[in-house]
Amino acid sequence: MSTTKHNIRLRALEPSDLELLYLWENDPEVWRVSGTLSPISRERLARFIEEQNYDLYATRQMRLIIEAEGAIVGSIDIFDFDPQHLRFGIGILIYQESDRRKGYAKEAIETVVEYGRNTLNLKQIWANIAADNIASIALFESCGFSKCAHRKEWINRGGEFIDEVEYQLIF
């Protein structure tokens, strides 16, 4: 899926994205929201990029690059795609602080929601968010997602346990 909205363009991963993904995936600040526990190799990331050429129905996941004003600003992931129950989860990263709060994430989520609803005929999309990630909670709520679950002390962040909230958008 490659699409353009007002301020962003979503596109498939390309081999030229390897170094950028390597930077993002090995940044401990990103680990805080992604649940990653250890570094990832370039070789593994190269295989991941190659696998993105396969059908969503085969891989059950898809990562799209978010471009704004000709620059890569982040990515949005579709994961745990379930064609039987017509749902998937999404996660989003706008990497640089200076690129946040410009509407890029909202447009990317809206585009993926439109894809899920109109192309895949999904019933719902969900996202899990650390309860202290106020910006992401506000973002998903602004996109029409509603809180459906609250897990107490769910995320272990260096010995401190953080609650997690789950959001759903049901069509």
ABEGO torsion letter per residue (X at the ends): XBBBBAABBBBBBBAAAAAAAAAAAABAAAAAAAGBABBBBAAAAAAAAAAAABBAAAAGBBBBBBBBGGBBAEBBBBBGBBAAAGBBBBBBBBABAAABGAGAAAAAAAAAAAAAAAAAGBABBBBBBBAABAAAAAAAAAAGBBBABBBBGABBBGGBBBBBBBBBBBX
